[in-house]
Amino acid sequence: MKEVLENTLLETSSEKWKNTPIDYNLVKQKIAESKLPSVGKASIREIRSLINAIEKASGKKFIRMEMGVPGLPASEIGINAEIEALKSGIANHYPEIEGIPELKKEISRFVKFFIGINVQERFCIPCTGSTSGSFITFLTLTRANKNKDTVLFLDPGFPVHKMQLKVLGINQTSIDVYEFRGEKLKNILEEKLKAGNISCLLYSNPNNPSWICFTEDELKIIGELCAKYDVIPIEDLAYFNMDFRKDYSIPGKEPYQPSVSNYCKDYIILISSSKIFSYAGQRIGCIVISDSLFGRDYPDLLRYYSSSGFGHTIIYGSAYSVSAGVTHSSQYAYAALLKAANEGKLDFIKTVKVYGKRAKLMKKMFTENGFRIVYDHDVDSLIADGFYFTVAYSNYSGEKLLEELLYYGISAISLSNTGSLRKEGIRACVSLVKDSQLPELEERLRIFNLNNQ
Ligand SMILES: Cc1ncc(COP(=O)(O)O)c(C=O)c1O
């Protein structure tokens, strides 16, 4: 600590630290107290607790862009359905592991109306947030064929998925797709898949953190190559329909959310309630398993489970082991939300469009103050405005930039946590930034830019 304070005094005397919006010594002290080996490499939750400590000690609010938390109130439809379900006495029963019938029915209708695909109700199962959906899916798929023990990420991606594989002791590999958009995706992907060790691949679409959105052509490449090499695509639709450039809002009417399910018969889709219904706190989402995959037989599963049937195993082997069912009341909430969306009574896209509008304003503030957008293109158009964007500044590494911005009361995460090869960037999430904070953000960015001239 003595050493840190001595360094601090030295650095405080330099011009650069004279007018940082948050007191330089205090930030430095809180960083030291956090005992993080590197702030830039810290996980989202670690950054969050560091910022909480700085905010408390300084009495100043940060522009919080580190965590992808919905910034809107949870949908009333869900809350009311959940209260009603609790009052009816469901809290003392274990829910069936495969999910309540009302929910299974609405998930199946939802994918029909918003993706345009047919999946039987039986093959739609709830999970405690899509995070548990990916855990259950990784666990099962990587045990299905003893020669296929590796998960491929189409990166950049959600750091928690990478952590899940580490925790499970499962191998992972990745392609940063930025340089390989459109037709270019084909060769690099085929190169990876033909090695024969890839069990499944995962990507989010729209993508966290870059907000790139795969086109139909790219999804076709992914689907066809997965079919060719018997690799299961896991399509993570945490930001379902949130490519605001298109109008996906009308149930049963094209255009639909683009999906790999149109290009192969074995696939898994993960859908979250957290962002589209602002229902993150109740931890509810779903796993949609294609009819073909659900019915497949994998004798290698018998090494770990009592059945070789994929569908049976993922429900009564993996999902059962992880949580023995999904919170009963949340299932009623999710069923009510999906039902309202399916019937055209809840335009969930209209509600979350506010994120796109805010991103547009924030990106302008960053770029006018010397920053540049890292993932700036979506094939041949500019990147869309959505829940996240990525920025870099001068020749700062992402890790250094993240740390520097703490002195200016701005928090984010480094792209190096996301599987990105763009080590210079950080990810900014717009959801928690209040419109009333935007002038403050602009001012802090202006000072940052000035101090770094
Ligand atoms: C790409 C992606 N997948 C999954 C999740 C987790 O979703 P859930 O809250 O349903 O667990 C997130 C949350 O930020 C995400 O960004």
The ligand as a MOL file (V3000), in Angstrom:
LIG
                    3D

  0  0  0     0  0            999 V3000
M  V30 BEGIN CTAB
M  V30 COUNTS 16 16 0 0 0
M  V30 BEGIN ATOM
M  V30 1 C -24.9340 -13.2790 -25.2900 0
M  V30 2 C -25.5860 -13.5400 -23.9810 0
M  V30 3 N -26.0330 -14.7760 -23.6940 0
M  V30 4 C -26.6250 -15.0490 -22.5350 0
M  V30 5 C -26.7970 -14.0780 -21.5820 0
M  V30 6 C -27.4300 -14.4560 -20.2670 0
M  V30 7 O -28.7950 -14.4160 -20.3090 0
M  V30 8 P -29.6550 -14.8280 -19.0230 0
M  V30 9 O -29.8490 -13.6080 -18.2150 0
M  V30 10 O -30.9410 -15.3330 -19.6080 0
M  V30 11 O -28.9420 -15.8830 -18.2920 0
M  V30 12 C -26.3440 -12.7850 -21.8100 0
M  V30 13 C -26.4820 -11.7600 -20.7680 0
M  V30 14 O -25.9290 -10.7050 -20.8020 0
M  V30 15 C -25.7230 -12.5160 -23.0450 0
M  V30 16 O -25.2480 -11.3050 -23.3260 0
M  V30 END ATOM
M  V30 BEGIN BOND
M  V30 1 1 1 2
M  V30 2 1 2 3
M  V30 3 2 2 15
M  V30 4 2 3 4
M  V30 5 1 4 5
M  V30 6 1 5 6
M  V30 7 2 5 12
M  V30 8 1 6 7
M  V30 9 1 7 8
M  V30 10 2 8 9
M  V30 11 1 8 10
M  V30 12 1 8 11
M  V30 13 1 12 13
M  V30 14 1 12 15
M  V30 15 2 13 14
M  V30 16 1 15 16
M  V30 END BOND
M  V30 END CTAB
M  END
